[in-house]
Amino acid sequence: MELQLAGRTAFISGSTQGIGLAIATQLAEEGARVIVNGRSQEAVDRAVAELRRAHPGARHEGVPADFADDEAVARLVGELGEVDILVNNVGVFGLADFATTGDEDWERYWQVNLLSAVRLSRAVLPRMLERGTGRVLLISSESGVNVPADMVPYGVTKAALIALGNGLAKLTRGTAVTVNTILGGPTYSHGVASVVERIAAESAAPVDAIKAHVIGGNRTTLLERFIEPREIAALAAYLSSPLASATNGAALRADGGVLTGML
């Protein structure tokens, strides 16, 4: 399917690995000019080099910024030019005991998972509305709908991200700008892979066996395996395209059937 993304410029936060890099790769393959982002210059340079090798002559770029650092974020927002596609992907996750999770940890979740999208959308969306066209995506999670007891800060911020997308979409009335949210499910991202590999090494078990054991503990998954980052990226690429013009203000599931509701 031709997604008509040639000549479009896309910025993807948190895109030097995992889901973010998969989205950047997919958009680049569809002809978009991609601007990647990561916390370190080294990680950004590595991702940009990978994209340029795959697409010689393409003007892919990268901007380092840690979204837990207010000054770094302010610089990034100030330097960001015209963007046709904004993918708010950056995020932190982890197990967290609610009773012992302090305000500093909560603040980090809010800054990275929610306020990154607020700040980037505030910088980019008004210009999209002026032009009358553009795409804003927010990468949330099924954990924002069914908040895990051992990941309350993560789930709460992902729920807030869904609410943000719902509100921003209402600003696009009468334009060709859309704002949509993707609810990802258990994905074999870089962070998850590191944890699985560590457990496998500690228990002297095959990585595939540990993956099967972990996903087997999820009683509602229909996919019965981890989602691959490229599977999330495929939906992101479609929503970034003109073909998705009638999809706006939606929270779309790419969760492997983990959520049990019909809608």
SERO-4910 file (N, C-alpha, C, O; in steps of 0.05 Angstrom, whole numbers):
BEGIN
 pado doro    nc1    nc2    nc3   cac1   cac2   cac3    cc1    cc2    cc3    oc1    oc2    oc3
  Met    A     17    -24      0      0      0      0     18     25      0     36     27     16
  Glu    A     12     43    -18     27     69    -19     15     88      1     -8     96     -2
  Leu    A     31     96     21     21    113     43     23    143     38     15    159     54
  Gln    A     35    150     14     37    178      6     51    196     26     43    218     32
  Leu    A     74    186     37     89    201     57    114    213     46    129    226     61
  Ala    A    120    210     20    144    221      8    143    252     12    123    265      6
  Gly    A    166    262     21    168    291     25    159    301     51    163    325     58
  Arg    A    146    285     67    137    293     94    160    292    114    178    275    111
  Thr    A    159    309    134    179    309    155    167    299    181    146    309    189
  Ala    A    180    279    193    169    267    218    190    270    240    213    265    236
  Phe    A    180    277    264    197    277    288    186    256    307    162    256    313
  Ile    A    203    238    316    195    217    334    211    219    360    236    215    359
  Ser    A    199    224    382    214    226    407    221    198    417    205    179    413
  Gly    A    244    195    429    253    169    439    255    148    418    242    127    419
  Ser    A    271    155    397    270    137    373    297    126    365    302    120    341
  Thr    A    315    122    384    340    109    378    340     79    382    360     66    376
  Gln    A    318     69    392    316     40    396    286     33    400    269     51    403
  Gly    A    280      7    400    254     -3    407    232      7    388    236      9    364
  Ile    A    208     13    399    185     21    384    191     46    368    183     49    345
  Gly    A    204     66    381    210     91    368    227     88    343    221     99    322
  Leu    A    248     71    345    265     66    322    250     51    300    253     57    276
  Ala    A    233     33    308    217     18    289    198     37    274    194     34    250
  Ile    A    186     56    288    169     76    274    185     93    255    177     98    233
  Ala    A    209    103    265    226    119    248    234    104    223    233    115    201
  Thr    A    240     78    226    248     61    203    225     58    183    229     60    159
  Gln    A    201     53    194    178     49    176    171     74    161    166     73    137
  Leu    A    172     97    175    166    122    161    187    129    140    180    139    119
  Ala    A    212    123    146    233    128    127    230    110    102    234    119     79
  Glu    A    221     85    106    216     67     84    193     77     66    192     70     43
  Glu    A    175     92     79    152    103     63    159    129     50    142    141     37
  Gly    A    184    138     53    193    162     39    194    187     55    201    209     45
  Ala    A    187    186     81    187    210     98    216    217    106    233    199    108
  Arg    A    221    242    110    246    251    122    242    249    153    223    260    164
  Val    A    261    235    166    257    229    194    278    244    211    301    246    205
  Ile    A    268    255    234    285    266    254    282    249    279    261    248    291
  Val    A    304    236    286    303    218    310    313    233    334    325    255    333
  Asn    A    307    221    357    314    234    383    322    212    403    310    191    404
  Gly    A    342    219    419    350    201    441    364    218    462    368    242    459
  Arg    A    371    205    484    383    220    506    412    228    501    421    248    511
  Ser    A    426    212    485    454    217    481    460    222    451    447    212    434
  Gln    A    481    238    446    489    244    419    498    218    405    494    214    381
  Glu    A    512    201    420    521    175    409    498    158    399    500    147    377
  Ala    A    477    156    415    454    139    407    440    151    382    432    137    365
  Val    A    438    178    382    425    192    360    442    188    334    431    181    313
  Asp    A    468    191    336    485    188    313    483    160    302    483    156    277
  Arg    A    482    140    319    480    112    311    454    107    296    454     94    275
  Ala    A    432    117    306    406    113    293    405    128    266    395    117    246
  Val    A    415    152    265    415    167    240    432    153    219    425    151    195
  Ala    A    456    143    227    473    129    208    459    104    197    462     98    173
  Glu    A    445     90    214    430     66    205    409     73    184    406     59    164
  Leu    A    394     95    189    374    104    170    386    113    144    376    107    123
  Arg    A    408    128    146    421    138    121    433    115    105    433    116     80
  Arg    A    443     95    118    453     72    103    431     58     87    435     49     65
  Ala    A    408     56    100    385     43     87    373     61     65    360     50     47
  His    A    377     87     67    364    105     48    385    126     39    383    149     47
  Pro    A    404    118     22    424    137     13    412    162      0    394    160    -16
  Gly    A    422    185      8    412    210     -3    390    222     13    383    246      9
  Ala    A    378    207     31    356    218     47    367    237     68    390    233     77
  Arg    A    352    257     75    362    278     94    352    272    123    342    290    137
  His    A    356    248    132    349    241    159    368    255    178    392    258    173
  Glu    A    357    264    201    373    278    221    367    268    249    350    250    252
  Gly    A    380    279    269    376    271    296    380    294    315    397    311    310
  Val    A    366    294    338    368    315    358    369    302    385    349    289    393
  Pro    A    391    304    400    392    292    427    378    310    447    379    335    446
  Ala    A    363    297    465    350    312    487    339    291    507    327    271    499
  Asp    A    344    296    532    333    280    553    308    293    563    309    316    573
  Phe    A    285    280    560    260    293    567    255    295    597    234    305    606
  Ala    A    274    286    613    273    291    642    288    317    649    288    325    672
  Asp    A    300    329    629    317    354    632    302    377    619    300    379    595
  Asp    A    291    395    636    275    418    625    290    434    605    279    442    585
  Glu    A    316    440    611    331    457    593    336    444    566    335    457    545
  Ala    A    342    418    566    346    403    541    321    403    525    322    405    500
  Val    A    298    399    538    273    399    523    267    426    511    257    428    489
  Ala    A    272    448    527    267    475    517    284    480    492    275    493    473
  Arg    A    309    471    492    327    475    469    316    460    445    314    470    423
  Leu    A    307    435    449    297    419    427    272    432    415    270    434    391
  Val    A    254    440    432    229    452    422    235    478    406    222    483    386
  Gly    A    255    493    416    262    518    403    275    513    375    273    530    357
  Glu    A    288    490    372    302    484    347    285    469    327    292    467    304
  Leu    A    263    459    336    246    442    319    232    460    298    217    478    305
  Gly    A    237    454    273    225    469    251    198    458    243    183    447    260
  Glu    A    191    461    218    166    451    207    165    420    209    183    407    198
  Val    A    145    410    221    141    381    224    113    374    214     94    385    223
  Asp    A    112    354    196     86    345    186     74    323    203     50    320    205
  Ile    A     92    308    216     84    285    232     99    286    259    123    286    259
  Leu    A     84    286    280     96    286    307     88    260    320     64    254    324
  Val    A    108    244    328    102    219    342    113    221    371    137    221    375
  Asn    A     95    224    390    103    226    418    106    198    429     87    185    439
  Asn    A    131    188    428    136    160    435    152    157    461    150    137    475
  Val    A    169    177    467    187    174    490    173    167    516    151    177    521
  Gly    A    184    149    531    171    142    557    190    125    574    209    113    564
  Val    A    184    124    600    198    107    618    177     88    631    154     96    634
  Phe    A    186     64    637    168     45    649    184     28    669    209     28    668
  Gly    A    170     15    686    183     -3    705    164    -11    727    143      2    731
  Leu    A    171    -32    741    155    -40    764    160    -20    787    182    -11    791
  Ala    A    138    -14    801    140      6    822    121     -1    845     97     -3    840
  Asp    A    131     -4    869    114     -8    892    101     19    899    116     38    905
  Phe    A     75     20    899     61     46    903     68     58    930     73     82    931
  Ala    A     70     42    951     74     53    978    102     66    981    105     84    998
  Thr    A    121     56    966    148     66    969    158     83    946    181     92    946
  Thr    A    140     89    927    148    106    904    144    135    912    122    144    917
  Gly    A    167    150    914    166    177    923    159    197    902    156    191    878
  Asp    A    157    223    910    149    244    892    169    248    869    162    255    847
  Glu    A    195    243    875    215    247    854    211    227    832    214    235    808
  Asp    A    205    202    839    200    183    818    174    189    802    173    186    778
  Trp    A    153    197    817    128    205    803    134    228    784    123    229    762
  Glu    A    150    247    793    156    271    776    170    262    750    164    273    729
  Arg    A    188    243    752    202    233    728    182    220    708    184    225    684
  Tyr    A    163    204    718    143    193    701    126    214    687    121    213    663
  Trp    A    118    235    703    102    256    691    117    272    670    107    277    648
  Gln    A    143    278    677    159    294    658    163    280    632    159    291    610
  Val    A    171    254    633    178    240    609    153    229    594    151    232    570
  Asn    A    135    217    608    113    203    595     91    222    586     78    217    565
  Leu    A     86    243    601     63    261    594     73    288    585     65    297    563
  Leu    A     89    302    601     96    329    594    113    331    568    113    352    555
  Ser    A    127    310    561    142    310    536    122    314    513    127    330    495
  Ala    A     99    300    514     79    302    493     65    329    494     58    340    473
  Val    A     61    339    518     48    366    521     66    387    508     57    403    492
  Arg    A     92    386    514    110    407    504    114    405    474    114    426    461
  Leu    A    118    381    464    122    378    436     97    385    420     98    398    400
  Ser    A     74    376    429     49    382    416     43    412    416     33    424    397
  Arg    A     49    425    439     45    454    441     62    469    421     54    490    411
  Ala    A     86    459    415    104    472    396     96    466    367    100    484    350
  Val    A     85    443    362     81    434    334     52    437    325     47    445    302
  Leu    A     33    431    342      5    430    334     -6    457    323    -20    457    303
  Pro    A      0    480    336    -11    505    326     -2    511    297    -18    521    281
  Arg    A     23    504    290     32    508    262     18    489    243     12    496    220
  Met    A     12    465    252     -4    446    236    -31    458    231    -41    456    208
  Leu    A    -44    468    251    -71    479    248    -71    503    229    -90    507    214
  Glu    A    -50    520    230    -48    542    212    -46    533    183    -58    544    165
  Arg    A    -31    511    178    -28    500    151    -53    484    143    -58    479    120
  Gly    A    -68    475    163    -91    459    158    -86    430    154   -104    415    145
  Thr    A    -62    421    159    -55    392    154    -33    383    173    -16    399    181
  Gly    A    -33    358    181    -12    347    198    -23    323    213    -46    317    213
  Arg    A     -4    310    226    -10    286    242      4    287    269     28    292    270
  Val    A    -11    282    290      1    279    317     -7    251    327    -30    244    327
  Leu    A     13    236    335      8    209    347     19    209    375     40    221    381
  Leu    A      5    195    393     14    191    420     16    161    425     -4    146    420
  Ile    A     39    151    433     43    122    438     37    117    468     54    122    485
  Ser    A     13    107    473      5    101    500      8     71    504     26     58    492
  Ser    A     -9     59    520     -7     31    527    -34     20    537    -50     35    547
  Glu    A    -37     -6    534    -61    -18    546    -60    -15    576    -81    -18    589
  Ser    A    -37    -10    588    -34     -5    616    -47     22    625    -52     26    648
  Gly    A    -53     39    605    -67     63    611    -97     59    614   -111     77    623
  Val    A   -106     36    605   -135     28    607   -139      9    631   -157     12    646
  Asn    A   -121    -10    632   -122    -30    654    -96    -27    670    -76    -41    664
  Val    A    -96     -9    689    -71     -1    703    -61    -24    721    -76    -32    739
  Pro    A    -37    -34    717    -26    -56    733    -21    -46    762    -11    -24    766
  Ala    A    -26    -63    781    -22    -55    809      8    -51    815     15    -35    833
  Asp    A     26    -64    800     54    -61    805     67    -41    786     92    -39    785
  Met    A     51    -26    771     61     -5    753     43     19    753     36     30    732
  Val    A     34     27    777     15     49    779     25     75    767     10     87    751
  Pro    A     49     84    773     58    110    761     58    108    730     50    127    717
  Tyr    A     68     86    719     68     83    690     40     83    679     34     98    660
  Gly    A     22     67    691     -5     65    681    -20     92    682    -34     99    664
  Val    A    -16    106    704    -30    132    708    -21    152    687    -38    166    676
  Thr    A      5    153    681     14    172    661      6    164    633      1    181    616
  Lys    A      4    138    628     -5    129    602    -35    135    599    -45    140    576
  Ala    A    -50    134    621    -79    141    620    -81    171    614    -99    179    598
  Ala    A    -64    187    626    -65    216    621    -58    222    592    -68    241    580
  Leu    A    -41    206    580    -33    210    552    -57    205    534    -61    219    514
  Ile    A    -74    185    540    -98    180    525   -117    204    527   -128    212    507
  Ala    A   -119    215    551   -136    239    555   -126    263    539   -141    278    528
  Leu    A    -99    266    539    -87    288    524    -94    286    494   -102    306    482
  Gly    A    -92    262    483    -98    258    455   -127    264    449   -134    276    428
  Asn    A   -145    256    467   -174    261    464   -179    291    463   -195    301    447
  Gly    A   -166    306    481   -171    335    482   -159    350    458   -172    367    447
  Leu    A   -134    342    450   -121    356    428   -136    352    402   -138    370    385
  Ala    A   -148    328    398   -163    323    374   -186    342    370   -193    349    347
  Lys    A   -198    352    392   -220    370    390   -212    397    379   -229    413    370
  Leu    A   -186    403    380   -176    428    369   -173    428    339   -169    449    326
  Thr    A   -176    405    326   -170    402    298   -196    404    281   -194    400    256
  Arg    A   -218    410    292   -243    410    277   -241    427    252   -231    450    253
  Gly    A   -250    417    230   -251    431    205   -224    433    190   -222    448    171
  Thr    A   -204    418    200   -178    417    186   -172    389    178   -187    370    183
  Ala    A   -149    386    164   -140    359    157   -118    349    176   -102    332    170
  Val    A   -118    361    200   -100    353    222   -114    331    238   -138    334    244
  Thr    A   -100    310    245   -111    289    262    -93    284    286    -69    287    284
  Val    A   -105    276    308    -91    268    332   -102    241    341   -125    239    347
  Asn    A    -85    221    342    -93    195    350    -73    182    370    -50    190    371
  Thr    A    -83    163    385    -67    150    405    -66    120    400    -86    107    393
  Ile    A    -43    108    402    -39     79    399    -36     67    426    -19     75    442
  Leu    A    -52     46    432    -50     31    457    -34      6    451    -45    -14    442
  Gly    A     -9      7    456      8    -17    452      5    -37    474     -2    -31    496
  Gly    A     10    -62    467      9    -84    487     37    -93    494     56    -78    489
  Pro    A     40   -116    506     67   -126    514     85   -129    490     82   -147    473
  Thr    A    105   -112    488    122   -110    464    151   -117    471    161   -110    492
  Tyr    A    163   -132    453    191   -141    459    210   -118    450    224   -120    430
  Ser    A    209    -97    465    226    -74    461    254    -78    473    259    -99    485
  His    A    271    -59    469    299    -62    479    299    -66    509    314    -83    519
  Gly    A    283    -50    524    283    -53    553    273    -80    562    284    -92    580
  Val    A    251    -89    550    240   -115    557    260   -137    550    264   -156    566
  Ala    A    273   -135    527    292   -155    519    315   -157    539    325   -179    545
  Ser    A    324   -134    549    346   -134    568    339   -149    593    355   -164    604
  Val    A    314   -144    603    305   -158    627    302   -188    622    311   -204    639
  Val    A    291   -196    600    287   -224    594    314   -238    591    318   -260    602
  Glu    A    333   -225    578    360   -237    574    374   -240    601    388   -259    606
  Arg    A    370   -220    619    383   -222    645    371   -245    661    386   -261    674
  Ile    A    345   -248    661    332   -270    675    341   -297    663    346   -316    678
  Ala    A    343   -298    637    351   -323    624    380   -330    632    386   -354    638
  Ala    A    397   -310    634    425   -315    642    426   -325    671    441   -343    678
  Glu    A    411   -312    688    411   -318    717    400   -346    722    408   -360    741
  Ser    A    381   -355    706    368   -381    710    378   -402    692    369   -425    693
  Ala    A    398   -395    675    410   -414    656    389   -427    639    389   -451    633
  Ala    A    369   -411    630    347   -420    613    349   -407    586    360   -384    584
  Pro    A    338   -419    565    337   -406    539    320   -381    539    299   -380    553
  Val    A    328   -360    524    313   -335    523    284   -340    514    266   -329    525
  Asp    A    280   -358    494    253   -363    484    236   -375    506    211   -370    507
  Ala    A    248   -391    523    232   -404    545    223   -382    565    201   -383    575
  Ile    A    240   -363    571    233   -342    589    212   -324    577    193   -316    591
  Lys    A    215   -318    551    194   -302    538    167   -316    539    147   -303    545
  Ala    A    167   -341    534    141   -356    534    130   -357    562    105   -355    566
  His    A    147   -359    583    138   -360    610    125   -333    618    104   -332    631
  Val    A    139   -311    611    130   -284    618    103   -278    605     84   -270    618
  Ile    A    101   -283    578     76   -277    564     54   -296    572     30   -290    571
  Gly    A     62   -320    580     42   -340    589     28   -332    614      6   -341    620
  Gly    A     41   -314    630     28   -304    654      6   -284    649     -9   -277    667
  Asn    A      4   -274    624    -18   -256    617    -42   -272    608    -42   -284    587
  Arg    A    -63   -271    624    -86   -289    620   -104   -280    597   -120   -296    587
  Thr    A   -102   -255    588   -120   -245    568   -108   -242    540   -123   -236    521
  Thr    A    -82   -246    537    -71   -242    510    -82   -262    491    -84   -286    496
  Leu    A    -90   -252    467    -99   -269    446    -76   -277    427    -76   -297    414
  Leu    A    -56   -259    426    -33   -264    409    -15   -286    420     -3   -301    405
  Glu    A    -14   -288    447      2   -308    461     32   -307    454     45   -327    454
  Arg    A     41   -283    448     70   -278    445     74   -248    448     55   -233    447
  Phe    A     99   -240    451    105   -212    452    100   -199    424    104   -212    404
  Ile    A     91   -175    424     88   -159    400    115   -150    392    132   -142    408
  Glu    A    121   -150    366    146   -139    356    143   -109    351    121   -100    343
  Pro    A    164    -93    356    162    -64    352    152    -56    324    137    -36    321
  Arg    A    159    -71    304    151    -65    276    120    -67    273    109    -55    256
  Glu    A    107    -83    290     78    -86    289     64    -61    299     43    -54    289
  Ile    A     76    -49    319     66    -23    328     71     -2    307     54     15    301
  Ala    A     95     -3    295    103     16    275     85     16    250     80     37    238
  Ala    A     75     -7    243     58     -9    219     32      7    223     24     21    205
  Leu    A     21      6    247     -3     22    253      4     52    254    -12     68    244
  Ala    A     27     58    265     35     86    267     39     98    239     32    121    234
  Ala    A     51     82    221     55     92    194     29     98    180     26    118    167
  Tyr    A     10     80    183    -17     84    171    -30    110    182    -40    126    166
  Leu    A    -30    113    208    -42    136    220    -28    162    213    -40    183    214
  Ser    A     -3    160    205     12    184    197      6    192    168     14    214    159
  Ser    A     -8    175    154    -12    179    125    -38    194    119    -56    194    135
  Pro    A    -40    205     94    -65    217     85    -88    196     84   -111    203     85
  Leu    A    -81    170     82   -102    150     80   -119    148    105   -141    138    105
  Ala    A   -108    158    128   -121    156    154   -137    182    160   -141    188    183
  Ser    A   -145    196    139   -157    222    143   -183    222    159   -190    241    172
  Ala    A   -198    199    159   -223    197    174   -220    187    202   -239    183    216
  Thr    A   -195    181    210   -190    171    237   -178    194    254   -155    202    249
  Asn    A   -194    204    272   -185    227    288   -197    225    316   -220    218    320
  Gly    A   -181    231    336   -190    230    364   -194    202    374   -208    197    394
  Ala    A   -181    183    361   -185    154    368   -162    144    385   -139    153    383
  Ala    A   -168    124    401   -148    108    415   -149     80    404   -168     65    410
  Leu    A   -130     74    387   -130     49    372   -112     28    385    -90     35    394
  Arg    A   -121      3    387   -107    -18    401    -89    -33    382    -97    -42    360
  Ala    A    -64    -36    391    -45    -55    378    -34    -71    401     -9    -72    406
  Asp    A    -52    -84    416    -46    -96    442    -45   -126    443    -42   -138    464
  Gly    A    -48   -139    419    -48   -167    418    -73   -180    431    -72   -203    438
  Gly    A    -94   -164    434   -118   -174    446   -118   -176    476   -134   -190    488
  Val    A    -99   -161    489    -97   -162    518   -122   -149    532   -132   -160    551
  Leu    A   -131   -126    521   -155   -114    532   -179   -130    524   -181   -139    501
  Thr    A   -198   -133    542   -220   -151    537   -246   -136    529   -266   -149    522
  Gly    A   -246   -110    530   -270    -95    522   -274    -95    492   -254    -98    477
  Met    A   -299    -92    483   -304    -91    454   -295    -66    441   -288    -66    418
  Leu    A   -294    -44    456   -285    -18    446   -261     -8    460   -250     13    454
***
